[in-house]
């Protein structure tokens, strides 16, 4: 294969990978509960932070998608979401403020979601 053609194929592969990454369906917010019950939040841009007592969920459309992945060995309650051990659940939530008990907080046992 000549070098010009190989470069064109490589460019096409890179372009395809970028398009797939940008258009792949992702939740607006991902919450992952690690073993030991400690949770972290990952936003739509891939940035992760420890689970705070208030989670702001942005996005577009009439509802926001929140995916909760429980990698722990026990069921967890995150305000209005209940996720069995070792499972993943996706929720579609309208804008508003919701709160409740949270079993994935090391100190504060309450969690509030602000859906924007």
QUIPE-V818057 format. One line per field, one symbol per residue. phi: phi as a letter, one per 40 degrees, with the letter a starting at -180 (. if undefined). burial: I if it has 24 or more other ideal C-beta (glycine too) atoms within 12 Angstrom, else O. A space follows every 50 residues. Layout:
# QUIPE-V818057
phi->???
burial->???
This chain:
# QUIPE-V818057
phi->.cccccccccccccccccccccbccbccabbbccdggcbbbbcccgcbac cccbbcbbibgcbbbbbbbbcccbcbbbfcbbbcdgbbbbbbbcdibbai cbcbbcbcbbbbbbcc
burial->OOOOOOOOOOOOOOOOOOOOOOOOOOIIIIIIIOOOIOIIIIOIOOOOOO IOIOIOIOOOOOOIIIIIIIIIOOOIIIIIIOIOOOOOIOIOIOOOOIOO OIIIIOOOOOIIIOIO
